[in-house]
Amino acid sequence: MRKVLLYFVFIYLLIGFGYAVYGQIIADPNDPPPMPIWAPGLSPGQRFGAFLLGFVPPMLLWPVWLPATIWCLIRGIC
């Protein structure tokens, strides 16, 4: 049972990480709220903050945000 739970948590976080990477790929460096971690001129602290804001919430909350993202992509309003 523990092994199944561990696999579930790993897959859950892997999907969330993929969702976070997608969000970083489409983020515009000139638009501050979705600041990508790869934006030029960020200090290490800003990069860490961008990582915490850009990766941790999507990794944990992707089931909440994924339907809205799919709806946005289907409608072409993203």
FIVEX-709065 format. One line per 10 residues: number of its first residue (from 1); for each residue z, y, x of N, C-alpha, C. Coordinates in steps of 0.1 Angstrom, whole numbers. Layout:
REM FIVEX-709065
NUM = Z/Y/X/Z/Y/X/Z/Y/X  ...
//
This chain:
REM FIVEX-709065
1 = 0/-12/8/0/0/0/0/13/9  8/12/19/8/24/28/-6/27/35  -12/16/38/-26/17/44/-36/24/34  -35/20/22/-44/26/12/-41/40/10  -28/44/9/-24/58/8/-28/66/20  -27/60/32/-31/67/44/-46/70/44  -54/60/40/-69/62/38/-72/72/28  -65/72/17/-67/82/6/-65/96/12  -53/98/18/-50/111/24/-61/116/34  -65/106/43/-75/109/53/-88/114/46
11 = -93/106/37/-105/109/30/-104/122/22  -93/125/16/-90/137/8/-91/149/18  -85/148/30/-85/159/39/-99/161/46  -106/150/48/-119/150/54/-129/157/44  -128/154/31/-137/161/22/-133/176/22  -120/179/22/-116/193/22/-121/200/35  -120/193/46/-125/199/59/-140/202/58  -148/193/52/-162/195/51/-165/207/42  -157/209/31/-158/220/22/-155/233/30  -145/233/38/-141/245/46/-152/248/56
21 = -158/238/63/-168/240/72/-180/247/65  -184/242/53/-194/248/45/-191/262/42  -179/266/39/-175/279/36/-177/288/48  -174/283/60/-175/290/72/-190/292/76  -198/283/73/-212/284/76/-219/295/68  -215/296/55/-222/306/47/-215/319/47  -203/321/54/-196/333/55/-204/343/63  -204/356/59/-210/367/66/-200/374/75  -203/375/89/-193/381/97/-191/396/94  -200/402/87/-198/416/83/-190/418/70
31 = -186/407/64/-179/408/51/-164/403/54  -155/412/55/-141/408/60/-134/398/52  -134/397/38/-126/387/32/-129/372/36  -142/368/36/-144/354/41/-147/354/56  -139/361/64/-142/362/78/-143/349/85  -155/346/90/-157/333/97/-149/333/110  -145/321/113/-137/319/126/-146/322/138  -159/321/137/-168/323/148/-173/337/149  -168/346/141/-172/360/142/-169/366/156  -179/374/161/-177/380/174/-166/390/174
41 = -159/392/185/-149/402/186/-135/399/180  -133/387/176/-119/384/171/-110/380/182  -97/385/181/-87/381/191/-83/367/187  -76/360/197/-71/347/194/-62/346/181  -54/356/179/-45/357/167/-54/358/154  -64/366/155/-73/367/143/-81/354/141  -85/348/151/-92/335/150/-82/324/143  -70/324/148/-60/315/142/-57/318/127  -56/331/124/-54/336/110/-66/332/102  -78/334/107/-91/330/100/-91/315/98
51 = -86/307/108/-86/293/106/-76/289/95  -64/295/95/-54/292/85/-59/296/71  -66/307/70/-71/311/56/-84/304/52  -92/301/62/-105/295/59/-105/280/59  -96/273/65/-96/259/65/-85/252/58  -73/257/59/-61/250/53/-62/250/38  -64/262/31/-64/261/16/-76/252/11  -88/253/16/-98/245/11/-96/230/14  -89/227/25/-86/213/28/-76/207/18  -67/215/13/-57/211/4/-61/212/-11
61 = -69/223/-14/-72/226/-28/-86/224/-32  -94/216/-24/-108/215/-27/-111/210/-41  -103/201/-47/-106/197/-61/-106/208/-71  -98/219/-68/-97/230/-77/-110/239/-76  -114/241/-63/-125/250/-60/-139/244/-61  -140/231/-59/-153/225/-58/-161/226/-71  -155/224/-83/-164/226/-95/-169/240/-97  -161/250/-93/-166/264/-94/-177/266/-84  -176/261/-73/-187/262/-63/-200/255/-67  -199/244/-73/-210/237/-78/-217/245/-89
71 = -209/250/-98/-214/258/-109/-221/270/-104  -215/277/-94/-221/289/-88/-234/285/-81  -235/274/-74/-248/270/-68/-258/267/-78  -255/260/-88/-264/256/-99/-270/269/-106  -261/278/-109/-265/290/-115/-273/300/-106  -271/298/-93/-278/307/-83/-271/320/-82  -258/322/-85/-252/335/-84/-242/336/-72  -243/327/-63/-234/328/-51/-240/338/-41
//
